[in-house]
């Protein structure tokens, strides 16, 4: 059973538990999965691959983070709180992300390997580090670490 099937199969149990936040989040995930299937010219009865599911969950988590940031900037904590709750549920489905120390180790070795000496090649270095971490590092963390190497 792939991740898409597992998530869909967990829906009845979540409904019985009456966990509103989890139910709302799972339903939004399943809706996003269906939309992705339709966008890629497949039927809603098909299943996404595990890689597609992880990509979708990462995308949904990023959307929640962006929303939280915007709501907090606008001083709308009443809107930010539900987004934080949904983000916490989404993060349970994501693999553990790398720490900035681990990213720094990779970034420093890539900087030496690629012979990047100035900020003009920073984009190349960020791309190389992102490729090396293969989706286990947050893009914002990678950018912050790489920028700190040029300070």
C-alpha positions in Angstrom: 0.0 0.0 0.0 1.5 3.3 -1.0 1.3 6.6 1.0 -1.7 7.9 -0.9 -3.7 4.7 -0.1 -2.6 4.8 3.5 -3.7 8.4 4.0 -7.0 7.7 2.3 -7.5 4.5 4.4 -6.9 6.5 7.6 -9.8 8.8 6.9 -12.6 6.7 8.5 -10.6 6.2 11.7 -9.9 10.0 11.9 -13.6 10.7 11.4 -14.4 8.3 14.3 -11.8 10.0 16.6 -13.6 13.4 16.0 -10.2 15.2 15.7 -11.3 18.2 13.8 -7.9 19.6 12.9 -6.5 16.3 11.7 -9.7 15.6 9.7 -9.6 19.0 8.1 -6.0 18.6 7.2 -6.3 15.0 5.8 -9.3 16.1 3.7 -7.3 19.0 2.3 -4.5 16.7 1.5 -6.8 14.2 -0.3 -8.3 17.1 -2.3 -4.8 18.3 -3.3 -4.0 14.7 -4.4 -7.1 14.5 -6.5 -6.4 17.9 -8.1 -2.8 16.7 -8.9 -4.2 13.6 -10.5 -6.7 15.6 -12.6 -4.0 18.1 -13.6 -1.7 15.3 -14.8 -4.5 13.8 -17.0 -5.2 10.9 -14.7 -8.5 9.9 -13.2 -9.3 10.7 -9.5 -9.5 7.0 -8.8 -5.8 6.6 -9.6 -3.0 6.7 -7.0 -0.1 9.1 -6.7 3.3 7.6 -6.3 5.0 8.0 -3.0 7.3 10.7 -4.4 4.4 12.7 -5.7 2.7 12.4 -2.4 5.7 13.7 -0.6 6.0 16.6 -3.0 2.4 17.5 -2.5 2.7 17.4 1.3 5.8 19.5 1.2 3.9 22.0 -1.1 1.0 22.1 1.3 3.3 22.6 4.3 5.0 25.5 2.5 1.6 27.0 1.8 0.8 26.8 5.5 4.1 28.4 6.5 3.6 31.3 4.0 0.0 31.8 5.3 1.2 31.8 8.9 3.8 34.4 8.1 1.3 36.6 6.3 -1.3 36.3 9.0 1.2 37.1 11.7 2.5 40.1 9.8 -1.1 41.3 9.5 -1.6 40.7 13.3 -4.3 38.1 12.6 -3.5 35.4 15.1 -7.0 34.1 14.9 -6.2 33.0 11.3 -2.6 32.0 12.0 -3.5 29.5 14.8 -5.5 27.1 12.6 -2.8 27.1 10.0 -0.2 26.2 12.6 -2.4 23.3 13.8 -2.7 22.0 10.2 1.1 22.5 9.6 1.8 20.3 12.7 -0.4 17.5 11.2 1.3 17.8 7.8 4.8 17.7 9.4 4.0 14.3 10.9 3.9 12.9 7.3 7.2 14.5 6.3 10.7 13.1 6.9 12.9 14.8 9.5 14.6 17.8 7.9 18.4 18.3 8.2 19.8 20.7 10.9 21.7 23.8 9.8 24.9 22.3 11.1 24.5 19.3 8.8 23.7 21.7 5.9 26.7 23.8 6.7 29.0 20.8 6.5 27.7 19.9 3.0 27.7 23.6 1.9 31.3 24.1 2.9 32.5 20.9 1.1 30.5 22.0 -2.0 32.0 25.5 -1.8 35.5 24.0 -1.9 34.6 21.4 -4.6 33.0 24.0 -6.9 35.6 26.6 -6.1 33.0 29.2 -5.3 34.8 32.3 -3.9 32.4 35.2 -4.2 28.6 35.9 -3.9 28.1 36.0 -7.7 28.2 32.2 -7.7 25.9 31.8 -4.6 23.0 30.5 -6.7 25.1 27.7 -8.1 26.2 26.7 -4.6 22.6 26.8 -3.3 21.5 24.6 -6.2 24.4 22.1 -5.6 23.6 21.9 -1.9 19.9 21.4 -2.6 20.7 18.6 -5.0 23.1 17.0 -2.5 20.5 17.1 0.3 17.9 15.5 -2.0 14.9 17.2 -0.5 15.8 16.5 3.2 16.8 20.1 3.8 14.5 23.1 3.9 15.3 25.5 1.1 15.2 28.5 3.5 17.7 26.9 5.8 20.0 26.1 2.8 19.8 29.7 1.6 20.6 31.1 5.1 23.6 28.7 5.6 25.0 29.5 2.1 24.6 33.3 2.7 26.4 33.0 6.0 29.4 31.4 4.3 30.0 34.7 2.4 29.8 37.0 5.4 
